[in-house]
């Protein structure tokens, strides 16, 4: 084999290598685009369906889920625990799916993330008395254990980097603490949970409509180009008014000190 044949084979090998990388990148982008398109379609379908009184199958499914979840939340006890744990698993699955678009996750990391998230969700919960002992105070031992396990895997496996470990540590605490807080508030009282949801809904909707009507000055154009100062102020004001009215009607203001 002369030098020209050797160089030709090297070039062909490198070309095939970069072509395979390009195909992987194209597939990654395609999957991300399909997921975004589905999310946009669901979002637009909801608001269009709300206007004309007709929803597609995805919106009807959401309606079915709500009709199932609302009675469970109102009832409380063990069913709401099962619901909270199940929804936390759905959230973890979505976080893992987003990561899998660019990097395949080892199966042991998926299982560890699921178990660790459930530990956070039900941390300090007394299953006999059906109540949380106190506001969550982990100290440093639980984050340290989770971080140690993820760092250990990143050192052992070449396909799991430190960046991946950081992502899954964030997933554990982001999802776990969210559902821990929701269940904690629900077991303090249904009115407290409704109070929280109402304030969020009124503030968000008020910010949208006030910004649509009066918005002129951008709040943070680099972060969210559509947010305005007027919308932010209007949403906050309406949230305070709505929360005050709800509190005065239900007497919830006397219990806020518990939190």
Secondary structure, 3 states (H helix, E strand, C coil): CCHHHHHHHHHHHHHHHHHHHHHHHHHHHHHHHHHHHHHHHHHHHHHHHHHHCCCCHHHHHHHHHHHHHHHHHHHCHHHHHHHHHHHHHHHHHHHHHHHHCCCCCCHHHHHHHHHHHHHHHCCCEECCCCEECCCCCCCCHHHHHHHHHHHHHHHHCCCCCHHHHHHHHHHHHHHHHHHHHHHHHHHHCHHHHHHHHHHHHHHHHHHHHHHHHHCCCEEECCCEEEEEHHHHHHHHHHHHHHHHHHHHHHCHHHHHHHC
